[in-house]
Each structure stands twice: as C-alpha cells, then as structure tokens.
Amino acid sequence: MDKSKLRQIANDEIYVSQRKYYQEIYNNETDTPWENAFDTEWLKKTLGTIGRRSGRWALEIGAGSGRGSMTLGKAGYHTVGIDYVFKPLVTATNRRGEKFRPLFVHADFFEYPFKSGVFDLALDWGVFHHIRRGDTDSYLETVKGTLKKEGRYLLGCFSEKFRHKGEKRRKRNWLIHHGHYDRFSTREELVKVLNPFFIIESITEDVGGFYLVHMTARRDQ
C-alpha cells in the first residue's frame, strides 16, 4: 500500500466534504437511514457458511454505531471497527456486550492504522459505494492488504436500482448527494472491478437496491 497516495486520496476535496457531512449528521442526531439498511440476517447467514470463527479477527470498515461489529462479535470473532466519525463510535462502545467487546478505532481507513495481513475477514457495508471509480483500485488494494491470505471480504453496496428517499432519477451511475459521492453499479461492472483482487463466492441483489457480495482474497501471484 502506498501510504502517501492513500493520504492524498483521504484529503481530496470530495472526501473531506463527505466526512464533514457525516460528522454533522451524527453530531446533530439527525436520522441516519443507513444504520437501518444494514442486513443483519444476510451477515449471520454468510458467517454461517464460512465455518470456524472462534479466535479469528474481523474488521468492520465504516463501523458507525457498530451493528456489524456486534454481529461479528456475537459470532465469535475478535472484532475491530473503524470509522472517521467519532460520535457513533461512542454509541458503539456503549452498546458492547459482556461476552464480546469489539474495539473501535477513530481513523480514516485510507490512512490505515493497522499492520497488513492481520484480519481473517473484512466487512464493508456502505463504504465502497462512496469511493470514486478512479480511487477504487487503491481502496480495494487497501482492503485486501488488511486480510490474511484467502481472507474474506463481505460487501454491501448500491446497485443501479437503489434510490434515495424522494429520488426519481431512472438511471445514473453516480451523483453528488448532500455533499458526498454515491456510485451505483451494474452487476457486470461490480464483478469486473472486484475480480482482480477477490474471488467472488456469491453475489445477490436485494429488493432495496443493495448488492450483497461474499468474496475471498486472491493469493498474490
């Protein structure tokens, strides 16, 4: 991972604006619909297909208030959640259970604060689709870099069918929405983008316009 390049991406104007948007939403305690969009049942089902989880490590990218991290912890993973907005991590910390205690880190994922190759699984529900197409390879390389060989990457991201509340556009592949970037993928594009980094084990599209993707990191050639 080229850390100087990643730092430059993190400080790009669109991502600075994006971070500010989420900070304002959480600080003002405004409605956060993305928290309710999280598909816990899909995550539980997918974790069930992976097998042994006890003693393994998982990373939730864009943890927010920790719904994914809690599910991973209950499933037996030692779990770390990372987010660049502080306030939801306070909520996440306060909801920790007695038998599983995820660790939450306040940091930008593009300024990756961990050693490479330490996680068995990475969960990304709602970060990928805020990454510009030109930055996608850098992002996916960073995700893969977090993982051990043949680690798992679980992704929930917008399809072309996703619509924000009140949105009437019929077809678009990206837009700037409230100061942040949203990308919308076809199945064919998503497969093409992910394939160089991951082996796709399964991919489905739900009725809400989310792709649900289970992947295994490719071994380095």
C-alpha positions as YAML, in Angstrom:
chain: A
units: angstrom
residues:
- id: 1
  name: MET
  ca: [0.00, 0.00, 0.00]
- id: 2
  name: ASP
  ca: [1.33, 3.44, -1.00]
- id: 3
  name: LYS
  ca: [0.54, 5.38, 2.17]
- id: 4
  name: SER
  ca: [1.38, 8.77, 0.67]
- id: 5
  name: LYS
  ca: [-1.09, 8.14, -2.18]
- id: 6
  name: LEU
  ca: [-3.75, 6.96, 0.26]
- id: 7
  name: ARG
  ca: [-3.24, 10.05, 2.41]
- id: 8
  name: GLN
  ca: [-3.64, 12.22, -0.67]
- id: 9
  name: ILE
  ca: [-6.92, 10.47, -1.52]
- id: 10
  name: ALA
  ca: [-8.19, 10.91, 2.05]
- id: 11
  name: ASN
  ca: [-7.55, 14.66, 1.85]
- id: 12
  name: ASP
  ca: [-9.23, 15.11, -1.53]
- id: 13
  name: GLU
  ca: [-11.98, 17.73, -1.53]
- id: 14
  name: ILE
  ca: [-14.86, 15.30, -2.10]
- id: 15
  name: TYR
  ca: [-13.84, 13.03, 0.77]
- id: 16
  name: VAL
  ca: [-13.30, 15.98, 3.11]
- id: 17
  name: SER
  ca: [-16.81, 17.17, 2.23]
- id: 18
  name: GLN
  ca: [-18.14, 13.66, 2.72]
- id: 19
  name: ARG
  ca: [-16.58, 13.34, 6.16]
- id: 20
  name: LYS
  ca: [-18.00, 16.73, 7.17]
- id: 21
  name: TYR
  ca: [-21.48, 15.62, 6.05]
- id: 22
  name: TYR
  ca: [-21.42, 12.52, 8.24]
- id: 23
  name: GLN
  ca: [-20.00, 14.42, 11.20]
- id: 24
  name: GLU
  ca: [-22.84, 16.93, 11.00]
- id: 25
  name: ILE
  ca: [-25.47, 14.22, 10.70]
- id: 26
  name: TYR
  ca: [-24.24, 12.35, 13.78]
- id: 27
  name: ASN
  ca: [-23.45, 15.47, 15.83]
- id: 28
  name: ASN
  ca: [-26.92, 16.89, 15.18]
- id: 29
  name: GLU
  ca: [-28.52, 13.49, 15.87]
- id: 30
  name: THR
  ca: [-30.30, 13.61, 12.53]
- id: 31
  name: ASP
  ca: [-31.92, 10.49, 11.09]
- id: 32
  name: THR
  ca: [-29.31, 8.00, 9.80]
- id: 33
  name: PRO
  ca: [-31.17, 5.71, 7.38]
- id: 34
  name: TRP
  ca: [-28.01, 3.76, 6.52]
- id: 35
  name: GLU
  ca: [-27.98, 2.34, 10.05]
- id: 36
  name: ASN
  ca: [-31.38, 0.71, 9.45]
- id: 37
  name: ALA
  ca: [-30.39, -0.53, 5.99]
- id: 38
  name: PHE
  ca: [-27.84, -2.95, 7.42]
- id: 39
  name: ASP
  ca: [-28.81, -6.55, 6.59]
- id: 40
  name: THR
  ca: [-28.01, -8.44, 9.78]
- id: 41
  name: GLU
  ca: [-29.66, -11.66, 8.59]
- id: 42
  name: TRP
  ca: [-27.51, -11.79, 5.45]
- id: 43
  name: LEU
  ca: [-24.40, -11.27, 7.55]
- id: 44
  name: LYS
  ca: [-25.37, -14.02, 10.00]
- id: 45
  name: LYS
  ca: [-26.17, -16.44, 7.19]
- id: 46
  name: THR
  ca: [-22.91, -15.69, 5.37]
- id: 47
  name: LEU
  ca: [-20.85, -16.09, 8.53]
- id: 48
  name: GLY
  ca: [-22.51, -19.46, 8.98]
- id: 49
  name: THR
  ca: [-21.15, -20.63, 5.63]
- id: 50
  name: ILE
  ca: [-17.58, -19.60, 6.47]
- id: 51
  name: GLY
  ca: [-17.07, -22.07, 9.29]
- id: 52
  name: ARG
  ca: [-14.80, -21.73, 12.32]
- id: 53
  name: ARG
  ca: [-14.77, -18.22, 13.75]
- id: 54
  name: SER
  ca: [-13.51, -18.58, 17.31]
- id: 55
  name: GLY
  ca: [-10.11, -16.95, 17.73]
- id: 56
  name: ARG
  ca: [-10.24, -15.21, 14.36]
- id: 57
  name: TRP
  ca: [-10.09, -11.47, 13.73]
- id: 58
  name: ALA
  ca: [-12.59, -9.31, 11.82]
- id: 59
  name: LEU
  ca: [-12.54, -5.67, 10.74]
- id: 60
  name: GLU
  ca: [-15.64, -3.56, 10.11]
- id: 61
  name: ILE
  ca: [-14.85, -0.69, 7.74]
- id: 62
  name: GLY
  ca: [-17.11, 2.31, 8.37]
- id: 63
  name: ALA
  ca: [-18.42, 0.87, 11.64]
- id: 64
  name: GLY
  ca: [-20.81, 3.69, 12.51]
- id: 65
  name: SER
  ca: [-22.71, 2.71, 15.66]
- id: 66
  name: GLY
  ca: [-21.34, -0.83, 15.47]
- id: 67
  name: ARG
  ca: [-24.20, -3.02, 14.24]
- id: 68
  name: GLY
  ca: [-21.90, -5.11, 12.08]
- id: 69
  name: SER
  ca: [-19.21, -5.29, 14.75]
- id: 70
  name: MET
  ca: [-21.73, -6.54, 17.30]
- id: 71
  name: THR
  ca: [-22.90, -9.28, 14.95]
- id: 72
  name: LEU
  ca: [-19.31, -10.31, 14.23]
- id: 73
  name: GLY
  ca: [-18.53, -10.34, 17.94]
- id: 74
  name: LYS
  ca: [-21.55, -12.48, 18.75]
- id: 75
  name: ALA
  ca: [-20.43, -14.91, 16.04]
- id: 76
  name: GLY
  ca: [-17.10, -15.41, 17.81]
- id: 77
  name: TYR
  ca: [-14.73, -13.03, 16.04]
- id: 78
  name: HIS
  ca: [-12.31, -10.73, 17.81]
- id: 79
  name: THR
  ca: [-13.62, -7.58, 16.19]
- id: 80
  name: VAL
  ca: [-12.25, -4.13, 15.38]
- id: 81
  name: GLY
  ca: [-14.45, -1.38, 13.94]
- id: 82
  name: ILE
  ca: [-13.00, 1.69, 12.23]
- id: 83
  name: ASP
  ca: [-14.76, 4.95, 11.35]
- id: 84
  name: TYR
  ca: [-13.63, 8.52, 10.68]
- id: 85
  name: VAL
  ca: [-16.57, 10.00, 12.61]
- id: 86
  name: PHE
  ca: [-16.13, 9.87, 16.37]
- id: 87
  name: LYS
  ca: [-19.63, 10.23, 17.80]
- id: 88
  name: PRO
  ca: [-21.19, 6.95, 16.52]
- id: 89
  name: LEU
  ca: [-18.19, 5.09, 17.90]
- id: 90
  name: VAL
  ca: [-19.15, 6.34, 21.36]
- id: 91
  name: THR
  ca: [-22.59, 4.79, 20.81]
- id: 92
  name: ALA
  ca: [-20.93, 1.61, 19.55]
- id: 93
  name: THR
  ca: [-18.68, 1.41, 22.60]
- id: 94
  name: ASN
  ca: [-21.62, 1.88, 24.98]
- id: 95
  name: ARG
  ca: [-23.59, -0.97, 23.38]
- id: 96
  name: ARG
  ca: [-20.86, -3.58, 23.80]
- id: 97
  name: GLY
  ca: [-22.00, -6.87, 25.32]
- id: 98
  name: GLU
  ca: [-20.37, -8.57, 28.27]
- id: 99
  name: LYS
  ca: [-19.17, -11.63, 26.33]
- id: 100
  name: PHE
  ca: [-17.86, -9.77, 23.28]
- id: 101
  name: ARG
  ca: [-16.07, -6.45, 23.38]
- id: 102
  name: PRO
  ca: [-15.27, -5.02, 19.93]
- id: 103
  name: LEU
  ca: [-12.52, -2.44, 19.78]
- id: 104
  name: PHE
  ca: [-13.46, 0.77, 17.97]
- id: 105
  name: VAL
  ca: [-10.83, 2.96, 16.30]
- id: 106
  name: HIS
  ca: [-11.36, 6.58, 15.25]
- id: 107
  name: ALA
  ca: [-9.39, 6.87, 11.99]
- id: 108
  name: ASP
  ca: [-9.73, 7.26, 8.23]
- id: 109
  name: PHE
  ca: [-9.46, 3.89, 6.50]
- id: 110
  name: PHE
  ca: [-7.32, 5.46, 3.76]
- id: 111
  name: GLU
  ca: [-4.82, 6.35, 6.49]
- id: 112
  name: TYR
  ca: [-4.80, 2.69, 7.52]
- id: 113
  name: PRO
  ca: [-3.54, 2.45, 11.14]
- id: 114
  name: PHE
  ca: [-3.03, -1.34, 11.35]
- id: 115
  name: LYS
  ca: [-0.38, -3.80, 10.26]
- id: 116
  name: SER
  ca: [-1.03, -5.55, 6.95]
- id: 117
  name: GLY
  ca: [-2.44, -9.06, 6.78]
- id: 118
  name: VAL
  ca: [-3.84, -9.33, 10.30]
- id: 119
  name: PHE
  ca: [-7.57, -9.86, 9.71]
- id: 120
  name: ASP
  ca: [-9.41, -13.02, 8.67]
- id: 121
  name: LEU
  ca: [-12.44, -11.05, 7.49]
- id: 122
  name: ALA
  ca: [-13.34, -7.50, 6.47]
- id: 123
  name: LEU
  ca: [-16.93, -6.23, 6.46]
- id: 124
  name: ASP
  ca: [-17.85, -3.18, 4.38]
- id: 125
  name: TRP
  ca: [-21.47, -2.14, 4.48]
- id: 126
  name: GLY
  ca: [-21.79, 1.23, 2.80]
- id: 127
  name: VAL
  ca: [-18.23, 2.48, 2.26]
- id: 128
  name: PHE
  ca: [-17.38, 1.10, -1.19]
- id: 129
  name: HIS
  ca: [-20.22, 2.97, -2.88]
- id: 130
  name: HIS
  ca: [-18.83, 6.30, -1.63]
- id: 131
  name: ILE
  ca: [-15.45, 5.67, -3.29]
- id: 132
  name: ARG
  ca: [-14.96, 7.32, -6.69]
- id: 133
  name: ARG
  ca: [-14.28, 4.98, -9.56]
- id: 134
  name: GLY
  ca: [-10.83, 6.47, -10.06]
- id: 135
  name: ASP
  ca: [-9.90, 5.57, -6.47]
- id: 136
  name: THR
  ca: [-11.43, 2.10, -6.48]
- id: 137
  name: ASP
  ca: [-8.26, 0.09, -7.10]
- id: 138
  name: SER
  ca: [-6.48, 1.92, -4.26]
- id: 139
  name: TYR
  ca: [-9.40, 1.21, -1.94]
- id: 140
  name: LEU
  ca: [-9.68, -2.47, -2.83]
- id: 141
  name: GLU
  ca: [-5.92, -2.92, -2.59]
- id: 142
  name: THR
  ca: [-6.11, -1.46, 0.92]
- id: 143
  name: VAL
  ca: [-8.99, -3.79, 1.86]
- id: 144
  name: LYS
  ca: [-7.09, -6.79, 0.53]
- id: 145
  name: GLY
  ca: [-3.99, -5.61, 2.37]
- id: 146
  name: THR
  ca: [-5.83, -5.84, 5.70]
- id: 147
  name: LEU
  ca: [-6.51, -9.53, 5.14]
- id: 148
  name: LYS
  ca: [-4.57, -12.71, 5.68]
- id: 149
  name: LYS
  ca: [-4.13, -14.92, 2.62]
- id: 150
  name: GLU
  ca: [-7.55, -16.08, 1.44]
- id: 151
  name: GLY
  ca: [-9.26, -13.82, 3.98]
- id: 152
  name: ARG
  ca: [-12.93, -12.97, 3.41]
- id: 153
  name: TYR
  ca: [-14.40, -9.67, 2.25]
- id: 154
  name: LEU
  ca: [-18.13, -9.14, 2.80]
- id: 155
  name: LEU
  ca: [-19.60, -6.18, 0.92]
- id: 156
  name: GLY
  ca: [-22.95, -4.42, 0.84]
- id: 157
  name: CYS
  ca: [-23.13, -1.67, -1.81]
- id: 158
  name: PHE
  ca: [-25.55, 0.24, -4.03]
- id: 159
  name: SER
  ca: [-26.83, -1.27, -7.25]
- id: 160
  name: GLU
  ca: [-28.34, 0.85, -10.04]
- id: 161
  name: LYS
  ca: [-31.76, 0.15, -8.54]
- id: 162
  name: PHE
  ca: [-31.04, 1.99, -5.29]
- id: 163
  name: ARG
  ca: [-32.96, 5.24, -4.79]
- id: 164
  name: HIS
  ca: [-32.65, 7.82, -2.04]
- id: 165
  name: LYS
  ca: [-35.89, 8.92, -0.43]
- id: 166
  name: GLY
  ca: [-37.78, 11.07, -2.91]
- id: 167
  name: GLU
  ca: [-35.32, 10.47, -5.75]
- id: 168
  name: LYS
  ca: [-36.95, 9.96, -9.14]
- id: 169
  name: ARG
  ca: [-33.94, 9.53, -11.43]
- id: 170
  name: ARG
  ca: [-34.37, 6.39, -13.50]
- id: 171
  name: LYS
  ca: [-30.77, 5.65, -14.35]
- id: 172
  name: ARG
  ca: [-27.42, 7.04, -13.19]
- id: 173
  name: ASN
  ca: [-24.05, 5.60, -12.27]
- id: 174
  name: TRP
  ca: [-23.05, 8.30, -9.79]
- id: 175
  name: LEU
  ca: [-24.22, 11.54, -8.19]
- id: 176
  name: ILE
  ca: [-23.26, 14.06, -5.53]
- id: 177
  name: HIS
  ca: [-25.85, 13.76, -2.77]
- id: 178
  name: HIS
  ca: [-25.78, 16.22, 0.15]
- id: 179
  name: GLY
  ca: [-22.10, 16.90, -0.44]
- id: 180
  name: HIS
  ca: [-20.97, 13.32, -0.72]
- id: 181
  name: TYR
  ca: [-20.33, 10.94, -3.59]
- id: 182
  name: ASP
  ca: [-22.59, 7.97, -4.37]
- id: 183
  name: ARG
  ca: [-21.81, 5.39, -7.04]
- id: 184
  name: PHE
  ca: [-24.26, 2.86, -8.45]
- id: 185
  name: SER
  ca: [-23.01, -0.30, -10.10]
- id: 186
  name: THR
  ca: [-24.33, -2.86, -12.51]
- id: 187
  name: ARG
  ca: [-23.60, -6.47, -11.68]
- id: 188
  name: GLU
  ca: [-21.23, -6.71, -14.65]
- id: 189
  name: GLU
  ca: [-19.24, -3.65, -13.59]
- id: 190
  name: LEU
  ca: [-19.03, -4.77, -9.99]
- id: 191
  name: VAL
  ca: [-17.72, -8.20, -10.96]
- id: 192
  name: LYS
  ca: [-15.14, -6.63, -13.29]
- id: 193
  name: VAL
  ca: [-13.93, -4.23, -10.58]
- id: 194
  name: LEU
  ca: [-13.69, -6.83, -7.82]
- id: 195
  name: ASN
  ca: [-12.21, -9.72, -9.81]
- id: 196
  name: PRO
  ca: [-8.57, -8.60, -9.84]
- id: 197
  name: PHE
  ca: [-8.49, -8.60, -6.04]
- id: 198
  name: PHE
  ca: [-11.06, -11.15, -4.89]
- id: 199
  name: ILE
  ca: [-12.71, -14.41, -5.87]
- id: 200
  name: ILE
  ca: [-16.47, -13.90, -5.72]
- id: 201
  name: GLU
  ca: [-18.13, -16.71, -3.78]
- id: 202
  name: SER
  ca: [-21.65, -15.30, -4.08]
- id: 203
  name: ILE
  ca: [-23.40, -12.14, -5.22]
- id: 204
  name: THR
  ca: [-27.08, -11.28, -4.87]
- id: 205
  name: GLU
  ca: [-29.17, -8.13, -5.19]
- id: 206
  name: ASP
  ca: [-31.85, -7.39, -2.62]
- id: 207
  name: VAL
  ca: [-35.12, -5.54, -3.16]
- id: 208
  name: GLY
  ca: [-33.70, -2.34, -1.65]
- id: 209
  name: GLY
  ca: [-31.06, -1.98, -4.35]
- id: 210
  name: PHE
  ca: [-28.07, -3.40, -2.50]
- id: 211
  name: TYR
  ca: [-25.60, -5.96, -3.82]
- id: 212
  name: LEU
  ca: [-24.58, -8.45, -1.15]
- id: 213
  name: VAL
  ca: [-21.19, -9.94, -2.03]
- id: 214
  name: HIS
  ca: [-19.14, -12.65, -0.31]
- id: 215
  name: MET
  ca: [-15.51, -12.83, -1.53]
- id: 216
  name: THR
  ca: [-12.18, -14.49, -0.81]
- id: 217
  name: ALA
  ca: [-8.92, -12.57, -1.28]
- id: 218
  name: ARG
  ca: [-6.84, -13.78, -4.22]
- id: 219
  name: ARG
  ca: [-3.41, -15.12, -3.39]
- id: 220
  name: ASP
  ca: [-0.65, -12.88, -4.66]
- id: 221
  name: GLN
  ca: [0.77, -14.19, -7.91]
...
